[in-house]
Amino acid sequence: MTAGMLSLELLLMIGAGIFARKSHIVGPHFNEELASLITKLALPCLIVDSMRGTASLSELQNCGILLVLALVTLGIELLLGQGTYLLAGRTSSGRIFRFGMTYTNFTFMGIPVVEALFGSQGVFYFVVFLVPIRIVYYSTAKLMLSPPGITHGKQTFLQHLRGWLSPPVVAVLVGLVLYLTGWHLPTVLDDVVHSVGSICSPLGMLLCGISLGEYPFRQLLRRKYLLLPLVRDLALPGLLLLLTRLLPVENQLSNLMVIYAALPISSMMAAFTLQYDPAPEAHFESAGVVLLSTLLSALTIPLWAWVMGL
């Protein structure tokens, strides 16, 4: 898919979701239910479906490299985000910048983009790359966005475990078992898994638009909210692109790392901020940067795809 076609597809899918919400085709709670359907059913099916095939030594080696690249990416983003948080004086804006620098919309936007650019093998590699990121993501959201001194109750080990072993992570484990053993699902079940998984990408893009449709655009389009989206969508992918070209790894693997960095800020940041930070301005700012980052990414993701020659 060319960069221009990808840009047009992203804009149209996001626009369709925005239209569905603004015109009340779907209700105010539909995005939460759709997100649950995608993450707990459609995405696990897509992951298992993408991991069909016979294991090869080169692919296993690539999976190991991807896990290392994921940790490197997390380390760089956490370091930059924490530095910005300290420079901002440990304010709510600093916490939002730290979280936005670290985590992208790797599910609802990432999976459709990777599938369009890299195909089924790219999805397989991408879900392996995301395993450590998902584990850290679910473990740190509350810590990163809560003001100092505010506690929301301690989580038990079982609660932490439930977050770490989310349906997509469990699907990766199931897919790896099938991949390494060469076992196959019964034909009927395999067809169902493939069909359900195929709805993940279009629904994910529609969900991005539906979520944006919740926001009052005119009130959120503020100049000060644009800094983080510009850094997230333009500067950080460029930094990682320069870094990956110095690494002795295949371009496909390093390109996945750059595409992850080029994705917009996690759409869940606005919901997490609402849950963990009592300041109304923080709620408004997080919604604004998510909105601007997502809209900007419809242009910058194809730009990075073109730069990398995808």
C-alpha positions in Angstrom: 0.0 0.0 0.0 1.4 3.4 -1.0 1.9 6.2 1.6 -0.8 8.2 -0.1 -3.4 5.4 0.0 -2.6 4.6 3.6 -3.1 8.3 4.5 -6.4 8.4 2.7 -7.6 5.2 4.3 -6.6 6.4 7.8 -8.4 9.7 7.4 -11.5 8.1 5.9 -11.8 5.4 8.6 -11.2 7.9 11.4 -13.7 10.3 9.8 -16.3 7.5 9.5 -16.0 6.8 13.3 -16.2 10.5 14.1 -19.3 10.8 11.9 -20.9 7.8 13.6 -20.5 9.4 17.0 -21.4 13.0 16.1 -24.5 11.9 14.3 -25.5 9.6 17.2 -25.4 6.4 15.1 -23.7 5.0 18.2 -24.2 6.0 21.8 -21.8 7.6 24.4 -20.9 4.2 25.9 -20.5 2.3 22.6 -16.7 3.0 22.4 -16.1 1.3 25.7 -18.1 -1.8 24.7 -16.4 -1.9 21.3 -13.0 -1.5 22.8 -13.8 -4.5 25.1 -14.9 -6.6 22.1 -11.8 -5.8 20.2 -9.2 -6.4 22.9 -10.9 -9.4 24.5 -12.1 -11.3 21.4 -11.2 -9.9 17.9 -7.6 -9.1 18.7 -6.8 -12.4 20.4 -8.3 -14.2 17.3 -6.2 -12.0 15.0 -3.0 -12.8 17.0 -3.6 -16.6 17.0 -4.5 -16.5 13.3 -1.3 -14.5 12.5 0.9 -17.1 14.2 -0.2 -20.0 12.1 2.6 -21.8 10.2 5.7 -23.8 10.8 8.4 -22.4 13.1 11.7 -21.6 11.5 15.0 -20.8 13.2 15.3 -17.4 11.5 11.8 -16.3 12.7 12.5 -17.5 16.3 15.7 -15.5 16.2 13.8 -12.5 14.9 11.3 -12.8 17.8 14.1 -12.7 20.3 15.6 -9.6 18.6 12.1 -8.0 18.7 11.8 -8.5 22.4 15.2 -6.8 22.9 14.1 -3.9 20.5 10.9 -3.5 22.5 12.9 -3.1 25.8 15.3 -0.6 24.1 12.3 1.4 22.8 10.7 1.4 26.2 13.9 2.5 27.9 14.4 5.4 25.5 10.8 6.6 25.7 10.7 6.2 29.5 14.0 8.1 29.9 12.8 11.0 27.6 9.4 11.1 29.3 10.8 11.1 32.8 13.2 13.9 31.8 10.4 16.0 30.5 8.3 15.3 33.6 11.2 16.6 35.8 11.7 19.7 33.6 8.0 20.5 33.8 8.2 20.6 37.6 6.3 17.4 38.3 3.1 19.0 37.1 0.0 17.3 35.5 1.3 18.5 32.1 4.6 16.7 32.9 2.8 13.5 33.8 0.8 13.6 30.6 3.9 14.3 28.6 5.7 11.4 30.3 2.9 8.9 29.6 2.4 10.2 26.0 6.0 9.9 25.2 6.1 6.3 26.5 2.9 4.6 25.2 1.3 4.7 21.8 -2.1 3.5 20.5 -0.5 0.1 19.7 -3.8 -1.9 19.6 -6.6 0.1 17.9 -4.4 2.0 15.5 -1.2 -0.1 15.6 -2.6 -3.4 14.4 -4.5 -2.0 11.4 -1.4 0.1 10.3 1.0 -2.8 10.7 -1.3 -5.2 8.8 -1.6 -2.6 6.0 2.1 -2.1 5.7 3.6 -5.5 6.6 0.8 -8.1 6.1 0.2 -11.1 8.4 3.9 -11.8 9.1 4.2 -8.2 10.2 1.3 -8.6 12.6 3.0 -11.8 14.0 6.2 -9.9 14.7 4.4 -6.9 16.0 2.4 -8.8 18.6 5.6 -10.4 19.8 7.2 -6.9 20.0 4.3 -5.7 22.1 4.5 -8.4 24.8 6.9 -6.6 27.2 5.3 -3.2 26.3 1.9 -4.5 27.3 3.1 -5.9 30.6 4.8 -2.6 31.5 1.9 -0.6 30.2 -0.7 -2.2 32.5 1.7 -2.0 35.5 2.6 1.7 35.3 -0.4 3.6 34.0 -1.7 4.5 37.5 1.8 5.3 38.8 2.7 7.6 35.9 -0.5 9.6 35.8 -1.4 9.9 39.5 -0.3 13.1 41.3 2.3 12.7 44.1 0.7 11.6 47.4 -2.5 10.4 45.9 -3.2 6.7 46.3 -6.0 4.6 44.7 -5.6 1.5 46.8 -3.0 -1.1 46.5 -3.4 -3.9 44.0 -3.0 -7.5 45.0 -0.6 -9.8 43.2 -3.6 -11.5 41.5 -4.8 -8.1 40.3 -1.4 -7.4 38.8 -1.3 -10.8 37.3 -4.7 -10.3 35.7 -3.4 -7.1 34.1 -0.2 -8.8 32.8 -2.0 -11.8 31.4 -4.5 -9.8 29.4 -6.3 -11.6 26.6 -3.8 -10.4 23.9 -0.9 -11.6 25.9 -2.6 -15.0 26.5 -3.3 -15.2 22.8 0.4 -14.7 22.1 1.2 -17.6 24.4 -1.5 -19.8 22.7 -0.2 -18.8 19.3 3.4 -19.6 20.2 2.3 -23.1 21.4 0.6 -23.7 18.1 3.5 -22.2 16.2 6.3 -24.1 17.9 4.5 -27.5 18.0 3.0 -27.4 14.5 -0.4 -28.2 15.9 -3.5 -27.0 14.0 -6.9 -26.0 15.2 -9.9 -28.0 13.8 -10.8 -26.6 10.4 -14.2 -25.1 11.5 -12.6 -23.5 14.6 -9.7 -22.2 12.5 -12.1 -20.6 10.0 -14.0 -18.9 12.9 -10.8 -17.6 14.4 -9.7 -16.2 11.0 -13.1 -14.6 10.4 -13.4 -13.0 13.9 -9.8 -11.8 13.7 -10.3 -10.2 10.3 -12.8 -7.6 11.9 -10.1 -6.3 14.3 -8.4 -3.9 12.0 -11.5 -2.1 10.5 -13.2 -2.0 14.0 -10.0 -0.6 15.5 -9.8 2.3 13.1 -13.5 3.0 13.5 -13.0 3.0 17.3 -10.3 5.6 17.0 -12.8 7.9 15.2 -15.7 7.1 17.6 -13.4 8.0 20.6 -12.4 11.3 19.0 -16.1 12.0 18.3 -16.6 12.3 22.1 -14.5 15.4 22.2 -15.6 19.0 21.6 -13.1 19.8 18.8 -13.2 23.6 19.0 -12.4 23.6 22.7 -9.5 21.1 22.4 -7.7 22.5 19.4 -5.3 24.6 21.4 -1.8 25.5 20.3 -0.2 24.4 23.7 -1.6 20.9 23.2 0.3 20.5 19.9 3.8 20.2 21.4 3.5 16.6 22.6 1.8 15.3 19.4 4.6 16.9 17.3 7.3 15.2 19.5 5.4 11.9 19.6 4.5 11.7 15.9 7.5 13.4 14.3 10.6 13.8 16.5 10.7 10.5 18.4 10.2 8.3 15.3 13.0 10.2 13.6 15.3 9.6 16.6 14.5 5.9 16.6 14.9 5.7 12.8 18.5 7.0 13.1 19.2 4.6 15.9 17.8 1.5 14.1 19.9 2.2 11.1 23.0 1.8 13.3 21.8 -1.6 14.6 22.7 -4.8 12.8 19.1 -6.1 12.4 16.9 -6.6 9.4 15.1 -3.6 8.1 11.7 -5.2 8.7 12.3 -5.5 12.4 13.8 -2.0 12.8 10.9 -0.6 10.7 8.4 -2.1 13.1 10.2 -0.3 15.9 9.9 3.0 14.1 6.2 2.5 13.2 5.4 1.7 16.8 7.0 5.1 17.8 5.2 6.9 15.0 1.8 5.8 16.2 -0.4 8.4 18.0 -0.5 8.7 21.8 -2.5 5.9 23.5 -6.2 6.7 23.3 -6.5 5.3 26.9 -4.5 8.2 28.3 -7.6 10.4 28.5 -9.5 7.7 30.4 -6.6 7.0 32.7 -6.1 10.7 33.5 -9.8 11.0 34.3 -9.5 8.1 36.6 -6.2 8.9 38.4 -5.9 12.7 38.3 -8.6 14.9 40.0 -7.5 18.1 38.2 -10.1 19.1 35.5 -7.4 20.9 33.5 -5.5 17.6 33.3 -8.6 15.9 31.9 -8.9 18.6 29.3 -5.3 18.5 28.3 -5.0 14.8 28.0 -8.1 14.7 25.7 -6.6 17.5 23.6 -3.2 15.9 23.0 -4.8 12.5 22.2 -7.1 14.2 19.7 -4.3 16.2 18.0 -1.9 13.3 18.0 -4.4 10.9 16.4 -5.4 13.4 13.7 -1.7 14.3 13.0 -0.7 10.7 12.8 -3.0 10.2 9.8 -0.4 12.2 7.9 2.8 11.4 9.7 2.5 7.6 9.7 2.3 7.5 5.9 5.2 10.0 5.9 7.4 7.6 7.9 6.3 4.7 5.8 7.4 6.6 2.7 10.7 7.6 4.3 11.4 3.9 5.1 10.4 2.9 1.7 7.5 0.7 2.8 
